[in-house]
Amino acid sequence: MNFPLHAVCTGIGEVQLNQTAPSHTDAFLVEGTNTVVVGAANGAPALLQQALAAGTTCTFGFGTVPVLIINR
């Protein structure tokens, strides 16, 4: 099952994010690229600190969250 999300992310603009379910991570692949967006949910303080330090966010329909954007 694919779980798509639309977002606007720092440095990469409007994107379609996809996650294959079931997944226990907050990692989403940016459709059509090798870029991964990793959210700092589930109480991951190290990821949150890195995302805040990088200043990268994604805005979803429910709000803006700090994320790590990784280009593979």
PDB file of N, CA, C and O in Angstrom:
ATOM      1  N   MET A   1       0.848  -1.172   0.000  1.00  0.00           N
ATOM      2  CA  MET A   1       0.000   0.000   0.000  1.00  0.00           C
ATOM      3  C   MET A   1       0.897   1.239   0.000  1.00  0.00           C
ATOM      4  O   MET A   1       1.842   1.324   0.784  1.00  0.00           O
ATOM      5  N   ASN A   2       0.604   2.182  -0.865  1.00  0.00           N
ATOM      6  CA  ASN A   2       1.359   3.421  -0.954  1.00  0.00           C
ATOM      7  C   ASN A   2       0.644   4.506  -0.160  1.00  0.00           C
ATOM      8  O   ASN A   2      -0.580   4.614  -0.226  1.00  0.00           O
ATOM      9  N   PHE A   3       1.385   5.302   0.581  1.00  0.00           N
ATOM     10  CA  PHE A   3       0.813   6.382   1.370  1.00  0.00           C
ATOM     11  C   PHE A   3       1.386   7.703   0.884  1.00  0.00           C
ATOM     12  O   PHE A   3       2.422   8.134   1.392  1.00  0.00           O
ATOM     13  N   PRO A   4       0.741   8.376  -0.099  1.00  0.00           N
ATOM     14  CA  PRO A   4       1.282   9.618  -0.660  1.00  0.00           C
ATOM     15  C   PRO A   4       0.886  10.849   0.168  1.00  0.00           C
ATOM     16  O   PRO A   4      -0.197  10.905   0.750  1.00  0.00           O
ATOM     17  N   LEU A   5       1.780  11.814   0.201  1.00  0.00           N
ATOM     18  CA  LEU A   5       1.525  13.101   0.844  1.00  0.00           C
ATOM     19  C   LEU A   5       2.039  14.216  -0.055  1.00  0.00           C
ATOM     20  O   LEU A   5       3.087  14.078  -0.685  1.00  0.00           O
ATOM     21  N   HIS A   6       1.308  15.308  -0.114  1.00  0.00           N
ATOM     22  CA  HIS A   6       1.766  16.488  -0.838  1.00  0.00           C
ATOM     23  C   HIS A   6       2.371  17.433   0.193  1.00  0.00           C
ATOM     24  O   HIS A   6       1.817  17.614   1.278  1.00  0.00           O
ATOM     25  N   ALA A   7       3.514  18.037  -0.149  1.00  0.00           N
ATOM     26  CA  ALA A   7       4.177  18.957   0.778  1.00  0.00           C
ATOM     27  C   ALA A   7       4.945  20.020   0.007  1.00  0.00           C
ATOM     28  O   ALA A   7       5.240  19.863  -1.178  1.00  0.00           O
ATOM     29  N   VAL A   8       5.260  21.098   0.703  1.00  0.00           N
ATOM     30  CA  VAL A   8       6.173  22.121   0.191  1.00  0.00           C
ATOM     31  C   VAL A   8       7.350  22.136   1.162  1.00  0.00           C
ATOM     32  O   VAL A   8       7.188  22.443   2.344  1.00  0.00           O
ATOM     33  N   CYS A   9       8.540  21.799   0.650  1.00  0.00           N
ATOM     34  CA  CYS A   9       9.706  21.617   1.515  1.00  0.00           C
ATOM     35  C   CYS A   9      10.817  22.607   1.179  1.00  0.00           C
ATOM     36  O   CYS A   9      10.991  23.002   0.026  1.00  0.00           O
ATOM     37  N   THR A  10      11.554  22.994   2.197  1.00  0.00           N
ATOM     38  CA  THR A  10      12.682  23.905   2.071  1.00  0.00           C
ATOM     39  C   THR A  10      13.677  23.385   1.040  1.00  0.00           C
ATOM     40  O   THR A  10      14.157  22.256   1.137  1.00  0.00           O
ATOM     41  N   GLY A  11      13.976  24.210   0.069  1.00  0.00           N
ATOM     42  CA  GLY A  11      15.015  23.884  -0.902  1.00  0.00           C
ATOM     43  C   GLY A  11      14.590  22.999  -2.052  1.00  0.00           C
ATOM     44  O   GLY A  11      15.293  22.928  -3.060  1.00  0.00           O
ATOM     45  N   ILE A  12      13.438  22.308  -1.931  1.00  0.00           N
ATOM     46  CA  ILE A  12      13.008  21.441  -3.027  1.00  0.00           C
ATOM     47  C   ILE A  12      11.602  21.773  -3.525  1.00  0.00           C
ATOM     48  O   ILE A  12      11.147  21.203  -4.517  1.00  0.00           O
ATOM     49  N   GLY A  13      10.914  22.684  -2.847  1.00  0.00           N
ATOM     50  CA  GLY A  13       9.626  23.166  -3.319  1.00  0.00           C
ATOM     51  C   GLY A  13       8.481  22.189  -3.136  1.00  0.00           C
ATOM     52  O   GLY A  13       8.462  21.394  -2.196  1.00  0.00           O
ATOM     53  N   GLU A  14       7.508  22.264  -4.070  1.00  0.00           N
ATOM     54  CA  GLU A  14       6.334  21.384  -4.003  1.00  0.00           C
ATOM     55  C   GLU A  14       6.732  19.979  -4.424  1.00  0.00           C
ATOM     56  O   GLU A  14       7.335  19.781  -5.479  1.00  0.00           O
ATOM     57  N   VAL A  15       6.390  19.012  -3.592  1.00  0.00           N
ATOM     58  CA  VAL A  15       6.763  17.630  -3.869  1.00  0.00           C
ATOM     59  C   VAL A  15       5.627  16.686  -3.503  1.00  0.00           C
ATOM     60  O   VAL A  15       4.744  17.012  -2.709  1.00  0.00           O
ATOM     61  N   GLN A  16       5.680  15.511  -4.106  1.00  0.00           N
ATOM     62  CA  GLN A  16       4.805  14.403  -3.723  1.00  0.00           C
ATOM     63  C   GLN A  16       5.690  13.422  -2.967  1.00  0.00           C
ATOM     64  O   GLN A  16       6.666  12.911  -3.516  1.00  0.00           O
ATOM     65  N   LEU A  17       5.353  13.159  -1.712  1.00  0.00           N
ATOM     66  CA  LEU A  17       6.113  12.234  -0.880  1.00  0.00           C
ATOM     67  C   LEU A  17       5.376  10.910  -0.824  1.00  0.00           C
ATOM     68  O   LEU A  17       4.150  10.875  -0.712  1.00  0.00           O
ATOM     69  N   ASN A  18       6.129   9.818  -0.903  1.00  0.00           N
ATOM     70  CA  ASN A  18       5.530   8.491  -0.864  1.00  0.00           C
ATOM     71  C   ASN A  18       6.184   7.637   0.208  1.00  0.00           C
ATOM     72  O   ASN A  18       7.394   7.689   0.425  1.00  0.00           O
ATOM     73  N   GLN A  19       5.352   6.856   0.866  1.00  0.00           N
ATOM     74  CA  GLN A  19       5.822   5.922   1.879  1.00  0.00           C
ATOM     75  C   GLN A  19       5.054   4.620   1.671  1.00  0.00           C
ATOM     76  O   GLN A  19       3.827   4.619   1.573  1.00  0.00           O
ATOM     77  N   THR A  20       5.775   3.540   1.606  1.00  0.00           N
ATOM     78  CA  THR A  20       5.123   2.248   1.454  1.00  0.00           C
ATOM     79  C   THR A  20       4.727   1.742   2.835  1.00  0.00           C
ATOM     80  O   THR A  20       5.567   1.636   3.728  1.00  0.00           O
ATOM     81  N   ALA A  21       3.471   1.437   3.004  1.00  0.00           N
ATOM     82  CA  ALA A  21       2.963   0.992   4.305  1.00  0.00           C
ATOM     83  C   ALA A  21       2.995  -0.526   4.368  1.00  0.00           C
ATOM     84  O   ALA A  21       2.967  -1.153   3.309  1.00  0.00           O
ATOM     85  N   PRO A  22       3.049  -1.141   5.498  1.00  0.00           N
ATOM     86  CA  PRO A  22       3.233  -0.491   6.786  1.00  0.00           C
ATOM     87  C   PRO A  22       4.694  -0.109   6.993  1.00  0.00           C
ATOM     88  O   PRO A  22       5.604  -0.847   6.615  1.00  0.00           O
ATOM     89  N   SER A  23       4.897   1.032   7.586  1.00  0.00           N
ATOM     90  CA  SER A  23       6.238   1.521   7.850  1.00  0.00           C
ATOM     91  C   SER A  23       6.304   2.060   9.265  1.00  0.00           C
ATOM     92  O   SER A  23       5.363   2.692   9.744  1.00  0.00           O
ATOM     93  N   HIS A  24       7.409   1.809   9.923  1.00  0.00           N
ATOM     94  CA  HIS A  24       7.579   2.283  11.292  1.00  0.00           C
ATOM     95  C   HIS A  24       8.533   3.468  11.355  1.00  0.00           C
ATOM     96  O   HIS A  24       9.048   3.809  12.419  1.00  0.00           O
ATOM     97  N   THR A  25       8.762   4.089  10.206  1.00  0.00           N
ATOM     98  CA  THR A  25       9.642   5.254  10.164  1.00  0.00           C
ATOM     99  C   THR A  25       8.871   6.443   9.615  1.00  0.00           C
ATOM    100  O   THR A  25       7.761   6.300   9.104  1.00  0.00           O
ATOM    101  N   ASP A  26       9.465   7.592   9.726  1.00  0.00           N
ATOM    102  CA  ASP A  26       8.900   8.810   9.162  1.00  0.00           C
ATOM    103  C   ASP A  26       9.738   9.250   7.976  1.00  0.00           C
ATOM    104  O   ASP A  26       9.975  10.442   7.780  1.00  0.00           O
ATOM    105  N   ALA A  27      10.190   8.273   7.180  1.00  0.00           N
ATOM    106  CA  ALA A  27      10.977   8.549   5.991  1.00  0.00           C
ATOM    107  C   ALA A  27      10.084   8.436   4.760  1.00  0.00           C
ATOM    108  O   ALA A  27       9.363   7.453   4.587  1.00  0.00           O
ATOM    109  N   PHE A  28      10.144   9.448   3.916  1.00  0.00           N
ATOM    110  CA  PHE A  28       9.339   9.491   2.700  1.00  0.00           C
ATOM    111  C   PHE A  28      10.249   9.734   1.513  1.00  0.00           C
ATOM    112  O   PHE A  28      11.160  10.559   1.584  1.00  0.00           O
ATOM    113  N   LEU A  29      10.008   9.025   0.429  1.00  0.00           N
ATOM    114  CA  LEU A  29      10.747   9.228  -0.805  1.00  0.00           C
ATOM    115  C   LEU A  29      10.056  10.321  -1.608  1.00  0.00           C
ATOM    116  O   LEU A  29       8.836  10.299  -1.769  1.00  0.00           O
ATOM    117  N   VAL A  30      10.838  11.283  -2.116  1.00  0.00           N
ATOM    118  CA  VAL A  30      10.294  12.316  -2.988  1.00  0.00           C
ATOM    119  C   VAL A  30      10.109  11.682  -4.358  1.00  0.00           C
ATOM    120  O   VAL A  30      11.070  11.234  -4.982  1.00  0.00           O
ATOM    121  N   GLU A  31       8.867  11.650  -4.816  1.00  0.00           N
ATOM    122  CA  GLU A  31       8.525  10.970  -6.067  1.00  0.00           C
ATOM    123  C   GLU A  31       9.377  11.461  -7.222  1.00  0.00           C
ATOM    124  O   GLU A  31       9.532  12.664  -7.430  1.00  0.00           O
ATOM    125  N   GLY A  32       9.930  10.510  -7.974  1.00  0.00           N
ATOM    126  CA  GLY A  32      10.717  10.831  -9.164  1.00  0.00           C
ATOM    127  C   GLY A  32      12.147  11.233  -8.883  1.00  0.00           C
ATOM    128  O   GLY A  32      12.849  11.677  -9.792  1.00  0.00           O
ATOM    129  N   THR A  33      12.602  11.086  -7.631  1.00  0.00           N
ATOM    130  CA  THR A  33      13.970  11.478  -7.275  1.00  0.00           C
ATOM    131  C   THR A  33      14.593  10.409  -6.392  1.00  0.00           C
ATOM    132  O   THR A  33      13.972   9.391  -6.085  1.00  0.00           O
ATOM    133  N   ASN A  34      15.835  10.661  -5.990  1.00  0.00           N
ATOM    134  CA  ASN A  34      16.519   9.832  -4.998  1.00  0.00           C
ATOM    135  C   ASN A  34      16.575  10.537  -3.653  1.00  0.00           C
ATOM    136  O   ASN A  34      17.378  10.170  -2.795  1.00  0.00           O
ATOM    137  N   THR A  35      15.741  11.533  -3.461  1.00  0.00           N
ATOM    138  CA  THR A  35      15.740  12.326  -2.239  1.00  0.00           C
ATOM    139  C   THR A  35      14.775  11.730  -1.228  1.00  0.00           C
ATOM    140  O   THR A  35      13.674  11.298  -1.572  1.00  0.00           O
ATOM    141  N   VAL A  36      15.212  11.716   0.028  1.00  0.00           N
ATOM    142  CA  VAL A  36      14.397  11.202   1.127  1.00  0.00           C
ATOM    143  C   VAL A  36      14.171  12.321   2.129  1.00  0.00           C
ATOM    144  O   VAL A  36      15.097  13.052   2.480  1.00  0.00           O
ATOM    145  N   VAL A  37      12.937  12.448   2.581  1.00  0.00           N
ATOM    146  CA  VAL A  37      12.581  13.407   3.617  1.00  0.00           C
ATOM    147  C   VAL A  37      12.293  12.607   4.885  1.00  0.00           C
ATOM    148  O   VAL A  37      11.452  11.708   4.887  1.00  0.00           O
ATOM    149  N   VAL A  38      13.003  12.945   5.963  1.00  0.00           N
ATOM    150  CA  VAL A  38      12.849  12.223   7.226  1.00  0.00           C
ATOM    151  C   VAL A  38      12.291  13.176   8.271  1.00  0.00           C
ATOM    152  O   VAL A  38      12.900  14.200   8.584  1.00  0.00           O
ATOM    153  N   GLY A  39      11.132  12.830   8.804  1.00  0.00           N
ATOM    154  CA  GLY A  39      10.511  13.623   9.860  1.00  0.00           C
ATOM    155  C   GLY A  39      11.070  13.248  11.211  1.00  0.00           C
ATOM    156  O   GLY A  39      11.634  12.169  11.391  1.00  0.00           O
ATOM    157  N   ALA A  40      10.910  14.141  12.145  1.00  0.00           N
ATOM    158  CA  ALA A  40      11.441  13.911  13.490  1.00  0.00           C
ATOM    159  C   ALA A  40      10.335  13.527  14.458  1.00  0.00           C
ATOM    160  O   ALA A  40      10.403  13.861  15.641  1.00  0.00           O
ATOM    161  N   ALA A  41       9.334  12.839  13.978  1.00  0.00           N
ATOM    162  CA  ALA A  41       8.228  12.415  14.839  1.00  0.00           C
ATOM    163  C   ALA A  41       8.647  11.218  15.689  1.00  0.00           C
ATOM    164  O   ALA A  41       9.789  10.762  15.635  1.00  0.00           O
ATOM    165  N   ASN A  42       7.720  10.740  16.449  1.00  0.00           N
ATOM    166  CA  ASN A  42       7.939   9.573  17.317  1.00  0.00           C
ATOM    167  C   ASN A  42       9.010   9.813  18.368  1.00  0.00           C
ATOM    168  O   ASN A  42       9.689   8.876  18.787  1.00  0.00           O
ATOM    169  N   GLY A  43       9.166  11.053  18.794  1.00  0.00           N
ATOM    170  CA  GLY A  43      10.100  11.352  19.881  1.00  0.00           C
ATOM    171  C   GLY A  43      11.550  11.078  19.555  1.00  0.00           C
ATOM    172  O   GLY A  43      12.276  10.542  20.392  1.00  0.00           O
ATOM    173  N   ALA A  44      11.989  11.429  18.364  1.00  0.00           N
ATOM    174  CA  ALA A  44      13.383  11.233  17.961  1.00  0.00           C
ATOM    175  C   ALA A  44      14.145  12.537  18.174  1.00  0.00           C
ATOM    176  O   ALA A  44      14.278  13.324  17.237  1.00  0.00           O
ATOM    177  N   PRO A  45      14.651  12.785  19.388  1.00  0.00           N
ATOM    178  CA  PRO A  45      15.267  14.081  19.684  1.00  0.00           C
ATOM    179  C   PRO A  45      16.503  14.397  18.842  1.00  0.00           C
ATOM    180  O   PRO A  45      16.727  15.560  18.510  1.00  0.00           O
ATOM    181  N   ALA A  46      17.306  13.401  18.491  1.00  0.00           N
ATOM    182  CA  ALA A  46      18.502  13.669  17.685  1.00  0.00           C
ATOM    183  C   ALA A  46      18.106  14.136  16.282  1.00  0.00           C
ATOM    184  O   ALA A  46      18.714  15.061  15.744  1.00  0.00           O
ATOM    185  N   LEU A  47      17.097  13.504  15.690  1.00  0.00           N
ATOM    186  CA  LEU A  47      16.618  13.937  14.380  1.00  0.00           C
ATOM    187  C   LEU A  47      16.038  15.339  14.446  1.00  0.00           C
ATOM    188  O   LEU A  47      16.272  16.156  13.555  1.00  0.00           O
ATOM    189  N   LEU A  48      15.286  15.618  15.494  1.00  0.00           N
ATOM    190  CA  LEU A  48      14.696  16.947  15.656  1.00  0.00           C
ATOM    191  C   LEU A  48      15.787  18.004  15.775  1.00  0.00           C
ATOM    192  O   LEU A  48      15.687  19.061  15.153  1.00  0.00           O
ATOM    193  N   GLN A  49      16.822  17.738  16.560  1.00  0.00           N
ATOM    194  CA  GLN A  49      17.921  18.693  16.713  1.00  0.00           C
ATOM    195  C   GLN A  49      18.623  18.938  15.378  1.00  0.00           C
ATOM    196  O   GLN A  49      18.954  20.078  15.052  1.00  0.00           O
ATOM    197  N   GLN A  50      18.849  17.881  14.609  1.00  0.00           N
ATOM    198  CA  GLN A  50      19.505  18.027  13.305  1.00  0.00           C
ATOM    199  C   GLN A  50      18.629  18.824  12.343  1.00  0.00           C
ATOM    200  O   GLN A  50      19.127  19.684  11.615  1.00  0.00           O
ATOM    201  N   ALA A  51      17.333  18.543  12.337  1.00  0.00           N
ATOM    202  CA  ALA A  51      16.419  19.259  11.444  1.00  0.00           C
ATOM    203  C   ALA A  51      16.340  20.731  11.816  1.00  0.00           C
ATOM    204  O   ALA A  51      16.343  21.595  10.939  1.00  0.00           O
ATOM    205  N   LEU A  52      16.268  21.021  13.103  1.00  0.00           N
ATOM    206  CA  LEU A  52      16.222  22.416  13.547  1.00  0.00           C
ATOM    207  C   LEU A  52      17.522  23.138  13.201  1.00  0.00           C
ATOM    208  O   LEU A  52      17.495  24.295  12.782  1.00  0.00           O
ATOM    209  N   ALA A  53      18.663  22.462  13.374  1.00  0.00           N
ATOM    210  CA  ALA A  53      19.956  23.067  13.044  1.00  0.00           C
ATOM    211  C   ALA A  53      20.071  23.336  11.543  1.00  0.00           C
ATOM    212  O   ALA A  53      20.643  24.345  11.131  1.00  0.00           O
ATOM    213  N   ALA A  54      19.524  22.426  10.725  1.00  0.00           N
ATOM    214  CA  ALA A  54      19.586  22.602   9.272  1.00  0.00           C
ATOM    215  C   ALA A  54      18.598  23.659   8.795  1.00  0.00           C
ATOM    216  O   ALA A  54      18.780  24.251   7.731  1.00  0.00           O
ATOM    217  N   GLY A  55      17.550  23.894   9.584  1.00  0.00           N
ATOM    218  CA  GLY A  55      16.538  24.881   9.197  1.00  0.00           C
ATOM    219  C   GLY A  55      15.639  24.409   8.071  1.00  0.00           C
ATOM    220  O   GLY A  55      15.069  25.227   7.349  1.00  0.00           O
ATOM    221  N   THR A  56      15.503  23.102   7.910  1.00  0.00           N
ATOM    222  CA  THR A  56      14.693  22.551   6.834  1.00  0.00           C
ATOM    223  C   THR A  56      13.336  22.096   7.372  1.00  0.00           C
ATOM    224  O   THR A  56      13.248  21.461   8.422  1.00  0.00           O
ATOM    225  N   THR A  57      12.287  22.434   6.631  1.00  0.00           N
ATOM    226  CA  THR A  57      10.932  22.095   7.030  1.00  0.00           C
ATOM    227  C   THR A  57      10.134  21.628   5.823  1.00  0.00           C
ATOM    228  O   THR A  57      10.512  21.872   4.678  1.00  0.00           O
ATOM    229  N   CYS A  58       9.035  20.961   6.096  1.00  0.00           N
ATOM    230  CA  CYS A  58       8.034  20.662   5.080  1.00  0.00           C
ATOM    231  C   CYS A  58       6.694  21.131   5.621  1.00  0.00           C
ATOM    232  O   CYS A  58       6.378  20.933   6.794  1.00  0.00           O
ATOM    233  N   THR A  59       5.915  21.751   4.755  1.00  0.00           N
ATOM    234  CA  THR A  59       4.578  22.201   5.122  1.00  0.00           C
ATOM    235  C   THR A  59       3.565  21.255   4.496  1.00  0.00           C
ATOM    236  O   THR A  59       3.535  21.049   3.283  1.00  0.00           O
ATOM    237  N   PHE A  60       2.741  20.690   5.362  1.00  0.00           N
ATOM    238  CA  PHE A  60       1.684  19.767   4.958  1.00  0.00           C
ATOM    239  C   PHE A  60       0.353  20.453   5.221  1.00  0.00           C
ATOM    240  O   PHE A  60       0.324  21.571   5.735  1.00  0.00           O
ATOM    241  N   GLY A  61      -0.738  19.804   4.878  1.00  0.00           N
ATOM    242  CA  GLY A  61      -2.056  20.359   5.140  1.00  0.00           C
ATOM    243  C   GLY A  61      -2.317  20.591   6.617  1.00  0.00           C
ATOM    244  O   GLY A  61      -3.131  21.442   6.977  1.00  0.00           O
ATOM    245  N   PHE A  62      -1.634  19.843   7.476  1.00  0.00           N
ATOM    246  CA  PHE A  62      -1.838  19.945   8.920  1.00  0.00           C
ATOM    247  C   PHE A  62      -0.850  20.870   9.614  1.00  0.00           C
ATOM    248  O   PHE A  62      -0.980  21.114  10.814  1.00  0.00           O
ATOM    249  N   GLY A  63       0.145  21.396   8.880  1.00  0.00           N
ATOM    250  CA  GLY A  63       1.100  22.323   9.475  1.00  0.00           C
ATOM    251  C   GLY A  63       2.509  22.111   8.961  1.00  0.00           C
ATOM    252  O   GLY A  63       2.752  21.305   8.062  1.00  0.00           O
ATOM    253  N   THR A  64       3.431  22.856   9.555  1.00  0.00           N
ATOM    254  CA  THR A  64       4.839  22.820   9.161  1.00  0.00           C
ATOM    255  C   THR A  64       5.644  22.072  10.208  1.00  0.00           C
ATOM    256  O   THR A  64       5.503  22.308  11.408  1.00  0.00           O
ATOM    257  N   VAL A  65       6.494  21.162   9.735  1.00  0.00           N
ATOM    258  CA  VAL A  65       7.307  20.371  10.651  1.00  0.00           C
ATOM    259  C   VAL A  65       8.780  20.400  10.218  1.00  0.00           C
ATOM    260  O   VAL A  65       9.073  20.469   9.024  1.00  0.00           O
ATOM    261  N   PRO A  66       9.700  20.347  11.181  1.00  0.00           N
ATOM    262  CA  PRO A  66      11.126  20.245  10.839  1.00  0.00           C
ATOM    263  C   PRO A  66      11.436  18.868  10.272  1.00  0.00           C
ATOM    264  O   PRO A  66      10.932  17.862  10.771  1.00  0.00           O
ATOM    265  N   VAL A  67      12.256  18.818   9.238  1.00  0.00           N
ATOM    266  CA  VAL A  67      12.613  17.561   8.596  1.00  0.00           C
ATOM    267  C   VAL A  67      14.091  17.580   8.187  1.00  0.00           C
ATOM    268  O   VAL A  67      14.704  18.642   8.080  1.00  0.00           O
ATOM    269  N   LEU A  68      14.640  16.406   7.966  1.00  0.00           N
ATOM    270  CA  LEU A  68      15.942  16.278   7.325  1.00  0.00           C
ATOM    271  C   LEU A  68      15.690  15.912   5.871  1.00  0.00           C
ATOM    272  O   LEU A  68      14.866  15.046   5.579  1.00  0.00           O
ATOM    273  N   ILE A  69      16.388  16.561   4.970  1.00  0.00           N
ATOM    274  CA  ILE A  69      16.266  16.261   3.541  1.00  0.00           C
ATOM    275  C   ILE A  69      17.591  15.657   3.102  1.00  0.00           C
ATOM    276  O   ILE A  69      18.642  16.293   3.176  1.00  0.00           O
ATOM    277  N   ILE A  70      17.512  14.407   2.642  1.00  0.00           N
ATOM    278  CA  ILE A  70      18.716  13.653   2.301  1.00  0.00           C
ATOM    279  C   ILE A  70      18.702  13.334   0.818  1.00  0.00           C
ATOM    280  O   ILE A  70      17.773  12.698   0.320  1.00  0.00           O
ATOM    281  N   ASN A  71      19.734  13.777   0.115  1.00  0.00           N
ATOM    282  CA  ASN A  71      19.898  13.454  -1.311  1.00  0.00           C
ATOM    283  C   ASN A  71      20.808  12.258  -1.412  1.00  0.00           C
ATOM    284  O   ASN A  71      21.966  12.324  -0.999  1.00  0.00           O
ATOM    285  N   ARG A  72      20.303  11.151  -1.958  1.00  0.00           N
ATOM    286  CA  ARG A  72      21.106   9.940  -2.052  1.00  0.00           C
ATOM    287  C   ARG A  72      21.853   9.919  -3.354  1.00  0.00           C
ATOM    288  O   ARG A  72      22.592   8.973  -3.627  1.00  0.00           O
TER     289      ARG A  72
END
